[in-house]
Amino acid sequence: MIIKEFRIKNFRSYYGDNNQFDFSEGLTVVIGDNGDGKTTFFEALQWLFDTTIDKSSVEQISEMRKSQMEAGDIDEVSVYIKFDHNGEKSVEKSFSFEKLENGGFRLGKISYRGYETNGSEREAVNGKSLIERCYDAFIQKFSMFKGEAELNVFENRTLLKDLVDKFSDIHKFDELVATAQNFEEKANKAYLKEISSDKKVSQRAKELEAMISRQSSDISTTRNEIKEKRGSVEIYDKSLSELEENQEASERYKDIKERLKTQEERRNKLMAQIGMVNYNHALLDKMWILAAFSPILKEFQEKISVLSKTKRRMDRDFERTKAIELGKIEAAKEMLGALSNGATELPWYLPNQETMEEMIHDHICKVCGREAPEGSEAYGFMVHKLEEYRRHTEAKLLKESQKKEIQEQELFPNQYIEQLHNVSVSLSGLQEAQVAGFAQEIADRQGLVARLQDELKKTQQKIQDIIDEKTRLLIQVGNLSESALEKEFNDIRGLYKSRERATARLVELETELKYQEKQMAELKKELDELDPESSQVKVMRDVHTALEAIAAAFTNAKKENLRRFLAELETTANEYLVKLSASDFHGEVRLIQTADESTEIRLFSSNGTEIKKPSGSQKTVMYISILFAISDFTQEKRDEDYPLIFDAATSSFGDSKEEDFYNVIDKLHKQCIIVTKDFIQKGQLNEEAIAGLTCNVYRIKKAANFDQSNMATIRTLIEKIR
């Protein structure tokens, strides 16, 4: 599969349908700065190739296109490729979207449109099936990579097994091994059954069969424990290898940590001493505000004395005014009417309200005993008396309220003047002398703080020096974190002891396994050498022996085939490693099978020393070499090729490394699409470096004059450099 053309329409920042890339059969470099649309380019390809995504998403639509649409407008998101795969083919994945009255969008279903050339005819085919046929999900896992972290495909053990099954003959042996073992087990059961019934050797055969069964179980248990211990020892060895490299660093780190802790404690103590007195608070709390105003203190006291006297006078006048007002209220009398004969009437509160209401209700005067029918003069008198009672009650309540209001009035509701007077009193005599000493107290404090600050500055510098030392140490040990250094220091002795125990036990188990296997061989030999009477038993013994040998041969062949496959892959990867490294150090790639039957990619020097901590660029080149080798195997075994597509895979390269790397890739006969921000220096293209390339080069960047806070103004523009 060779991609020839790639078009994007309204996919995120790629606004409109004028977004096209043309690819050569070799290298194509797409250059963009941060935020220019590199990842969107890569994810548009991913979206097209991912046939499991059948649901359209509004997040894929260009914000700029959405902002320009009116209600009822319809457009589409589409990603299209044209490629060569046993003839020219093309696939377009798309969905429509319509702007609604409420501002939302109605999304159409995802559509795959495919075309392929059949002879001279161009036929429409199912686009999804075309992708799955020409660029299946398995191949995509070995060809599309976002960032450097995804390059080590062998971290996925399942993926490695699938790779081996597809590109080697190992998978053929799985069925052969299983079939041979199945036949061997059946032949063995038949043989044991027949020999157990042979009169001559049946007793001994049964004894041997039981012993072999027990021995087989013991061997299986021992082998499982050996596998477990080998894995443990391997882990310990790997950890200790790293620890031994960094033991000195760990010890230095502990020393640095202790010194840093001491200086930080010293700094904190100094800061606490400096901050012990807050000058702002001390102005009032310690009365330091008066330190520079001793000449004013007497004037302050005099003013407070005058203020206090004035307040007392005003309080006295105010109390007199209140008394006059209260007297007026007490003296106020309401003019009341007199009886017809001039006699003095009863007090207004006799009879009381309840009695008056009762007499009116009963139409009788219960004072004199006369009846008082409604409408009579006596009845009217009682009604008038009740109204007068109510009026007096209201007047009394009003008067009490007015009196209370006057009594509660205060000319000076707070105690501010008293407080100032108390301060004035407190500052007289001995306090006055103390105030005069505030200036010296402040000067002493400032002198102490100056000395402490000078010491703090020196301590801060020591802390910075120690931090710089720690930083240099961390740089020297590569990617090892501070927590890892500390953990290594604490765990190194424990790891040594654990490895010693595991190694000792492994030796015991391996010795035990050899003894058990020897016993098993002797038991089987004795069983096979029994001389039964029945010729049929002898035939079945020979069949069992032959099938056992065949099963063992297939098992060994499977292991040998895997070894050869990995060796061939390793050889091809090293050829690419030499090419991709140009003039830089490259080492040798080795594919190491571990105790848990996984395979690790490691880098070695030609003298056999493993490079424990390869640099980021060394690892990237190493992994890409493996990927190129796998691609070659694909072309060889399946007679088909596929592109390698990388997004920001070379971020760990330096400028010189970048230039060498791209110049080498440019000369390889393999389609490779690299999306990168390499070749950009301070926002400008490194045209001199680009001039050295012969491949297609595109520059993508945001259109100018965009609003930094509005996604709808972001649009990726495409410029073909060469």
C-alpha positions in Angstrom: 0.0 0.0 0.0 1.5 3.3 -1.1 -0.5 6.4 -0.3 -0.5 8.9 -3.2 -3.0 11.6 -2.2 -4.6 12.7 1.1 -7.4 15.3 1.3 -9.1 16.7 4.4 -12.4 18.7 4.4 -13.8 20.5 7.5 -12.0 18.2 9.9 -11.2 20.3 12.9 -8.7 23.0 12.0 -8.6 21.9 8.4 -11.4 24.3 7.2 -13.0 23.9 3.7 -12.0 21.4 1.0 -8.7 23.0 -0.2 -6.5 20.8 2.0 -4.5 18.3 0.0 -1.2 16.5 0.4 0.6 14.5 -2.3 2.9 11.8 -1.2 5.9 10.2 -2.9 6.9 6.5 -2.6 9.7 7.6 -0.3 9.8 10.2 2.5 7.3 13.1 3.0 7.9 15.6 5.8 5.0 17.6 7.2 6.4 20.5 9.3 4.4 22.4 11.8 4.9 24.3 15.0 2.9 23.6 18.2 -0.8 24.1 17.6 -0.5 24.3 13.8 -2.4 21.1 13.1 0.2 18.3 13.1 -1.7 16.0 15.5 -4.9 16.8 13.7 -3.2 15.7 10.4 -2.2 12.4 12.1 -5.6 11.8 13.8 -7.4 12.5 10.5 -5.6 9.5 9.0 -6.3 7.5 12.1 -10.0 8.4 11.9 -10.1 7.3 8.2 -8.4 4.0 8.8 -10.3 3.1 12.0 -13.2 1.1 10.7 -14.6 0.5 14.2 -15.7 4.2 14.4 -19.3 4.2 13.0 -20.6 7.2 14.8 -20.2 10.8 13.7 -19.1 13.4 16.2 -19.6 17.1 16.3 -16.1 17.5 17.8 -14.6 16.5 14.4 -16.3 19.5 12.6 -14.3 22.6 11.9 -15.2 25.4 14.4 -14.6 28.0 11.7 -17.1 26.2 9.3 -19.7 25.9 12.1 -19.4 29.6 12.9 -20.2 30.6 9.3 -23.3 28.5 8.8 -26.9 29.7 9.0 -29.9 27.6 10.1 -30.6 25.0 7.3 -27.1 25.1 5.8 -25.6 21.6 5.2 -22.0 20.6 4.7 -19.8 17.6 5.4 -16.6 16.4 7.1 -14.6 14.1 4.9 -11.1 12.5 4.8 -9.9 10.9 1.5 -6.9 8.9 0.4 -5.9 7.6 -3.0 -3.4 4.8 -2.8 -1.8 2.0 -4.8 -2.3 -1.6 -3.7 -2.4 -4.0 -6.6 -3.8 -1.2 -8.7 -5.1 2.3 -7.9 -7.7 2.5 -5.1 -9.3 5.3 -3.1 -11.4 5.5 0.1 -13.4 8.5 1.5 -14.9 8.5 5.0 -17.4 11.3 5.6 -20.5 12.4 7.4 -22.9 15.4 6.8 -23.9 18.1 9.3 -26.8 20.5 9.2 -27.1 23.8 11.3 -30.4 23.8 13.3 -32.5 26.8 14.4 -31.4 26.3 18.0 -27.8 26.6 17.1 -27.1 22.9 17.3 -26.2 20.4 14.6 -27.9 17.4 13.1 -25.3 14.8 12.1 -25.5 12.3 9.3 -24.3 8.7 9.4 -20.7 7.9 8.6 -20.2 6.8 5.0 -17.3 4.9 3.4 -17.0 5.3 -0.3 -14.4 3.1 -2.0 -13.2 2.8 -5.6 -10.7 0.4 -7.2 -9.5 0.0 -10.7 -10.2 -3.4 -12.2 -8.5 -3.5 -15.5 -9.6 -0.4 -17.3 -12.7 0.0 -15.2 -13.1 2.0 -12.0 -15.6 0.2 -9.8 -17.3 1.4 -6.6 -16.7 -0.9 -3.7 -17.4 -0.9 0.1 -14.8 1.5 1.5 -14.6 -0.1 4.9 -13.9 -3.5 3.4 -11.3 -2.0 1.1 -9.4 -0.6 4.1 -9.7 -3.9 6.0 -8.4 -5.7 3.0 -5.5 -3.4 2.1 -4.5 -1.9 5.5 -5.9 -4.0 8.3 -5.8 -3.1 12.0 -2.9 -5.4 12.6 -0.7 -3.7 10.1 -1.7 -0.3 11.4 -0.3 -1.2 14.8 3.2 -1.6 13.1 2.9 1.5 11.0 1.2 4.4 12.8 2.8 6.0 15.8 2.0 9.1 17.9 5.0 10.2 19.8 8.2 8.3 20.8 6.4 6.4 23.6 4.6 4.2 21.1 7.6 3.1 19.1 8.5 0.0 21.2 5.9 -2.4 19.8 7.4 -5.3 21.6 6.1 -4.0 24.9 2.9 -5.6 23.8 3.5 -9.4 24.1 0.3 -10.3 22.2 1.4 -8.1 19.3 4.7 -9.9 19.2 3.0 -13.3 19.1 0.8 -12.2 16.3 3.8 -10.8 14.4 5.6 -14.1 14.8 2.6 -16.1 13.7 2.1 -14.0 10.6 5.6 -13.6 9.4 7.2 -16.9 10.3 6.5 -20.6 10.0 6.1 -21.0 13.8 2.4 -21.0 13.7 2.5 -24.1 11.5 4.3 -26.0 14.2 1.6 -25.2 16.9 -0.8 -27.6 15.2 1.9 -30.2 14.5 3.1 -30.1 18.1 -0.4 -30.4 19.4 -1.3 -33.2 17.0 1.9 -35.1 17.7 1.5 -34.7 21.5 -2.1 -35.8 21.3 -1.2 -39.0 19.3 1.7 -39.6 21.6 -0.6 -39.4 24.7 -3.2 -41.7 23.1 -0.4 -44.2 22.1 1.0 -44.1 25.5 -2.4 -44.7 27.2 -3.0 -47.7 24.8 0.5 -49.0 25.4 0.1 -48.8 29.2 -3.3 -50.4 29.0 -2.0 -53.3 27.0 1.1 -53.9 29.0 -0.9 -53.7 32.3 -2.8 -56.7 31.1 0.2 -58.7 30.0 0.6 -61.5 32.5 4.4 -61.5 32.3 5.1 -57.9 33.2 1.8 -56.4 34.3 2.7 -56.0 37.9 6.0 -54.2 37.2 4.4 -52.2 34.5 1.7 -50.9 36.9 4.3 -50.0 39.5 6.4 -48.2 36.9 3.3 -46.4 35.5 2.5 -45.1 39.0 6.1 -44.0 39.6 6.2 -42.3 36.2 3.0 -40.4 37.0 4.3 -39.2 40.3 7.6 -38.3 38.8 5.9 -36.4 36.0 3.9 -34.4 38.5 7.1 -33.6 40.5 8.9 -32.5 37.4 6.1 -30.2 36.4 6.0 -28.6 39.8 9.8 -28.2 39.8 9.8 -26.7 36.3 7.1 -24.2 37.3 9.1 -23.2 40.3 12.3 -22.9 38.2 10.4 -20.6 35.8 9.2 -18.5 38.6 12.7 -18.2 40.2 14.4 -17.5 36.9 11.9 -14.6 36.4 12.7 -13.4 39.9 16.4 -13.6 39.4 16.1 -11.8 36.1 14.1 -9.0 37.7 16.7 -8.8 40.6 19.6 -8.8 38.1 18.0 -6.1 36.0 17.2 -4.0 39.1 20.6 -4.5 40.6 22.3 -3.8 37.4 20.7 -0.4 37.4 21.3 0.0 41.1 25.0 -0.9 40.8 25.4 1.8 38.1 23.7 4.3 40.4 24.9 3.1 43.8 27.5 5.9 44.0 24.8 8.3 42.8 22.4 7.1 45.4 25.0 7.6 48.2 25.8 11.1 46.9 22.0 11.7 46.7 21.5 10.8 50.3 24.4 13.1 51.4 22.9 15.9 49.3 19.5 15.3 50.8 20.8 15.4 54.3 22.7 18.7 53.6 19.7 20.1 51.9 17.5 19.2 54.8 19.9 20.9 57.3 20.1 24.1 55.3 16.3 24.2 54.7 15.7 23.8 58.5 18.2 26.7 59.1 16.4 28.8 56.5 13.0 28.1 58.1 14.4 29.1 61.5 15.8 32.3 60.2 12.6 33.2 58.4 10.6 32.5 61.6 13.0 34.8 63.5 12.7 37.5 60.9 8.9 37.3 60.8 8.5 37.1 64.6 7.6 40.8 64.7 5.3 42.2 62.1 6.1 45.9 61.7 2.6 46.8 60.6 1.0 45.1 63.6 3.7 46.4 66.0 2.8 50.0 65.0 -0.3 49.7 67.1 0.1 46.5 69.1 3.5 47.6 70.5 2.6 51.3 70.2 5.7 51.8 67.9 3.7 54.3 66.0 4.5 56.7 68.8 8.3 56.1 68.7 9.0 59.1 66.4 6.4 61.3 68.0 7.6 61.8 71.6 7.4 65.6 71.3 3.7 65.2 70.2 2.8 62.9 73.1 2.1 65.8 75.5 0.0 67.5 72.9 -1.8 64.2 72.4 -2.5 63.9 76.2 -3.7 67.5 76.4 -6.1 67.1 73.5 -7.4 63.9 75.0 -8.0 65.7 78.3 -9.9 68.5 76.5 -11.9 66.0 74.6 -12.8 64.1 77.7 -13.9 67.2 79.5 -16.0 68.3 76.5 -17.6 64.9 76.4 -18.5 65.0 80.1 -20.1 68.5 79.6 -22.0 67.4 76.6 -23.2 64.3 78.4 -24.4 66.4 81.3 -26.3 68.8 79.0 -27.8 65.9 77.1 -29.0 64.3 80.3 -30.6 67.6 81.3 -32.4 67.9 78.0 -33.6 64.3 78.4 -35.0 65.1 81.9 -36.9 68.1 80.5 -38.5 66.0 77.8 -39.5 63.3 80.2 -41.0 66.0 82.5 -43.1 67.3 79.7 -44.4 63.9 79.0 -45.3 63.3 82.7 -46.9 66.8 83.0 -49.0 66.4 80.0 -52.8 65.9 80.9 -55.6 65.1 78.6 -58.7 67.3 79.0 -61.5 65.1 80.2 -65.2 66.0 80.5 -67.1 66.4 83.8 -70.3 64.9 85.1 -73.6 66.8 84.5 -73.9 67.8 88.2 -70.3 68.9 88.4 -69.2 66.0 90.5 -65.8 64.4 90.0 -66.0 61.4 87.7 -64.4 58.1 88.4 -60.9 57.3 87.3 -60.7 56.3 83.6 -59.5 52.8 84.6 -62.6 52.1 86.7 -64.4 50.0 85.9 -61.9 48.1 83.8 -62.4 47.1 80.2 -63.6 43.6 80.9 -66.3 44.9 83.3 -67.5 47.6 80.9 -67.7 45.1 78.0 -69.7 42.7 80.3 -72.2 45.4 81.4 -72.8 46.6 77.8 -73.3 43.0 76.8 -75.8 42.3 79.7 -77.5 45.8 79.3 -77.3 46.6 83.0 -75.0 48.8 85.2 -73.5 46.5 87.7 -72.3 49.4 89.8 -75.7 50.8 90.6 -77.8 47.9 89.5 -80.0 49.8 87.0 -80.9 48.3 83.7 -79.4 50.0 80.6 -81.2 48.9 77.5 -79.6 49.7 74.2 -80.3 53.3 73.1 -80.8 54.5 76.7 -78.7 57.3 78.3 -77.2 54.8 80.7 -76.2 52.5 77.8 -74.6 55.4 75.9 -72.7 56.4 79.1 -71.2 52.9 79.4 -70.2 52.8 75.7 -68.6 56.3 76.0 -66.8 55.1 79.2 -65.4 52.1 77.3 -64.2 54.2 74.4 -62.5 56.6 76.9 -60.8 53.6 78.6 -59.4 52.5 75.3 -58.2 56.0 74.5 -56.5 56.4 77.8 -54.8 53.0 77.4 -53.4 54.0 74.0 -52.2 57.3 75.3 -50.5 55.6 78.2 -48.7 53.1 75.9 -47.6 56.0 73.7 -46.2 57.9 76.6 -44.4 54.9 77.9 -42.9 54.4 74.5 -41.8 58.0 74.2 -40.2 57.9 77.7 -38.4 54.7 76.8 -37.1 56.1 73.6 -35.8 59.3 75.3 -34.2 57.2 78.1 -32.4 55.0 75.7 -30.9 57.9 73.7 -27.2 58.3 74.1 -25.1 61.2 72.8 -21.9 58.9 72.7 -23.1 55.3 72.1 -19.5 54.0 72.0 -16.5 54.2 74.4 -14.0 55.6 71.9 -13.2 58.7 73.9 -12.9 56.7 77.2 -10.5 54.3 75.4 -8.4 57.2 74.1 -8.4 58.7 77.6 -7.3 55.4 79.0 -4.5 55.3 76.4 -3.5 58.8 77.4 -3.4 57.9 81.0 -1.5 54.7 80.3 1.1 56.6 78.4 1.8 59.0 81.2 4.5 58.4 83.9 6.4 55.2 83.4 4.7 54.5 80.1 5.8 57.8 78.8 9.4 56.8 79.5 8.8 53.5 77.7 7.4 55.3 74.7 10.6 57.3 74.6 12.5 54.0 74.4 10.5 52.7 71.4 12.9 54.3 68.9 15.9 52.4 70.3 13.8 49.2 70.5 12.9 49.5 66.8 16.5 50.3 65.9 17.7 47.2 67.7 15.1 45.1 66.0 16.0 46.4 62.6 19.7 45.7 63.2 18.9 42.1 64.3 16.7 41.6 61.2 19.4 43.0 58.9 21.9 40.5 60.3 19.3 37.6 60.1 18.5 38.6 56.5 22.1 38.6 55.6 22.5 35.1 57.1 19.3 34.0 55.3 20.6 35.2 52.0 23.8 33.1 52.5 21.7 30.1 53.5 19.5 30.5 50.4 22.6 30.5 48.3 23.8 27.3 50.0 20.4 25.7 49.3 20.5 26.8 45.7 24.1 25.4 45.3 22.9 22.0 46.8 19.9 22.0 44.5 22.2 22.6 41.5 24.4 19.8 42.7 21.4 17.5 42.9 20.2 18.6 39.5 23.6 17.8 38.0 23.5 14.4 39.7 20.1 13.6 38.3 21.3 14.7 34.8 24.3 12.3 35.1 22.1 9.3 35.9 19.7 10.0 33.1 16.0 9.4 33.6 16.3 8.3 37.2 14.0 10.2 39.4 14.7 11.5 42.9 12.3 9.0 44.4 14.0 6.2 42.5 17.4 7.2 43.8 16.1 7.2 47.4 14.4 3.9 46.9 17.5 2.4 45.3 19.6 3.5 48.3 17.1 1.9 50.7 16.5 -1.2 48.7 19.9 -2.2 47.4 20.8 -4.4 50.3 17.4 -6.1 50.3 17.7 -6.8 46.6 21.1 -8.4 47.0 19.8 -10.7 49.7 16.7 -11.5 47.7 18.7 -12.3 44.6 21.1 -14.5 46.6 18.2 -16.4 48.1 16.5 -16.8 44.7 19.7 -17.8 43.0 20.5 -20.4 45.7 17.0 -21.8 45.4 17.3 -21.8 41.6 20.5 -23.9 41.7 18.8 -26.3 44.1 15.8 -26.6 41.8 17.8 -27.1 38.7 19.9 -29.8 40.4 16.6 -31.4 41.6 15.1 -31.2 38.1 18.2 -33.0 36.6 17.8 -35.7 39.1 14.1 -36.0 38.5 14.5 -36.1 34.8 17.2 -38.7 35.1 14.9 -40.8 37.3 12.1 -40.3 34.8 14.4 -41.4 31.9 15.4 -44.5 33.9 11.8 -45.3 34.7 10.7 -44.9 31.1 13.7 -46.9 29.9 12.8 -49.7 32.3 9.2 -49.6 31.2 10.2 -49.7 27.5 12.7 -52.5 28.1 10.1 -54.8 29.7 9.7 -58.0 27.7 6.0 -58.6 27.4 4.6 -61.8 26.0 2.2 -60.1 23.6 3.6 -59.0 20.3 0.8 -56.4 20.1 2.2 -54.7 23.2 5.6 -54.5 21.6 4.2 -52.9 18.5 2.2 -50.3 20.6 5.4 -49.6 22.6 7.3 -48.9 19.4 4.5 -46.6 18.1 4.5 -44.7 21.4 8.3 -44.3 21.3 8.2 -43.0 17.7 5.4 -40.5 18.4 7.2 -39.3 21.5 10.3 -38.6 19.4 8.2 -36.9 16.7 6.5 -34.6 19.3 9.8 -33.7 20.8 11.2 -32.9 17.3 8.3 -30.6 16.5 8.7 -28.8 19.8 12.4 -28.3 19.2 11.7 -27.2 15.7 9.2 -24.6 16.9 11.8 -23.1 19.3 14.5 -23.1 16.6 12.2 -21.5 14.1 11.4 -18.7 16.6 15.1 -18.2 17.2 15.8 -18.0 13.5 12.9 -15.5 13.0 14.2 -13.2 15.8 17.7 -13.5 14.5 16.7 -12.5 11.0 14.7 -9.6 12.4 17.6 -8.6 14.5 20.0 -8.7 11.6 17.7 -6.5 9.4 17.1 -4.1 12.2 20.9 -3.7 12.7 21.3 -2.9 9.0 18.8 -0.1 9.4 20.4 1.0 12.7 23.7 1.6 10.9 22.0 3.5 8.1 19.8 5.6 10.4 22.6 6.5 12.8 24.7 8.1 10.1 28.0 9.2 11.7 26.6 8.9 15.3 27.2 6.0 17.8 24.6 3.3 17.3 25.6 0.0 19.0 23.9 -3.2 18.1 20.2 -4.2 18.5 19.6 -7.5 20.2 16.3 -9.3 20.7 16.4 -11.0 24.1 14.0 -13.7 25.2 13.2 -13.4 28.9 12.2 -16.1 31.4 8.5 -15.2 30.9 8.9 -16.0 27.2 8.6 -12.3 26.2 11.1 -10.5 24.0 12.9 -7.3 24.9 14.7 -4.9 22.6 18.1 -4.0 24.0 21.1 -2.1 22.9 24.7 -3.4 23.2 28.1 -2.2 22.5 30.2 -4.3 20.0 32.3 -5.4 22.9 29.3 -7.1 24.5 28.5 -4.4 27.1 24.8 -3.7 27.4 24.0 0.0 27.2 21.7 0.2 30.2 20.5 3.7 29.7 20.5 4.7 26.0 19.6 8.3 25.2 16.2 9.2 24.0 17.4 9.6 20.4 19.3 6.2 20.6 16.1 4.5 21.7 14.1 6.2 19.0 16.5 5.1 16.2 16.6 1.6 17.7 12.8 1.2 17.7 12.4 2.7 14.2 15.1 0.2 13.0 12.9 -2.6 14.3 9.8 -1.1 12.6 11.7 -0.9 9.3 12.8 -4.5 9.7 9.2 -5.6 10.4 8.1 -3.7 7.3 10.6 -5.5 5.2 9.3 -8.8 6.6 5.8 -7.8 5.6 6.9 -7.1 2.1 8.8 -10.3 1.9 6.2 -12.6 3.5 3.0 -11.0 2.3 4.3 -9.5 -0.9 2.9 -6.1 0.1 4.2 -2.9 1.5 2.7 -0.2 3.8 3.7 3.3 4.8 5.3 4.2 8.2 3.6 7.2 9.6 5.1 9.1 12.6 3.8 12.0 14.6 6.5 13.8 16.6 8.7 10.7 16.8 12.0 12.6 16.8 11.4 15.1 19.6 14.5 13.8 21.5 16.9 14.5 18.6 19.3 17.4 18.5 19.7 19.6 15.5 22.6 17.7 13.9 20.9 14.4 14.7 17.7 15.6 13.0 19.5 16.6 9.8 21.4 13.3 9.5 18.3 11.2 10.3 16.1 12.9 7.7 18.9 12.7 5.1 19.2 9.0 5.6 15.4 8.4 5.6 15.2 10.4 2.4 17.4 7.9 0.6 15.6 4.8 1.7 13.2 3.1 -0.7 10.3 3.0 1.7 7.2 5.3 2.1 7.5 7.2 5.3 5.4 10.1 6.4 6.8 12.1 9.3 4.8 14.9 11.0 7.2 17.0 13.0 8.2 20.4 14.3 11.8 19.7 13.4 13.4 22.2 10.9 11.7 25.1 12.8 14.0 27.4 14.7 12.5 30.4 16.6 9.3 30.1 14.5 11.2 30.1 11.2 12.0 27.3 8.8 15.6 26.1 8.6 15.7 26.4 4.8 19.3 25.3 4.6 18.5 22.0 6.3 15.4 21.5 4.1 17.5 22.2 1.0 19.5 19.1 1.7 16.4 16.9 1.3 15.0 15.5 -2.0 11.6 14.4 -0.6 8.2 16.1 -0.5 8.1 18.8 2.2 5.0 20.5 3.4 4.7 23.4 5.9 1.4 23.7 7.9 0.6 26.7 10.0 -2.2 28.6 11.5 -3.7 31.4 9.3 -2.6 34.8 10.5 -4.8 37.3 12.6 -6.6 34.6 14.6 -8.2 35.3 17.9 -6.2 33.5 20.7 -9.4 32.8 22.7 -11.7 31.8 19.8 -11.4 28.4 18.2 -13.6 29.5 15.3 -10.8 31.7 14.1 -8.2 28.9 13.8 -7.5 27.5 10.4 -4.6 25.4 9.2 -3.0 26.4 6.0 -0.9 24.1 3.8 2.1 25.2 1.8 4.1 22.8 -0.3 7.8 23.7 0.1 9.0 21.2 -2.4 
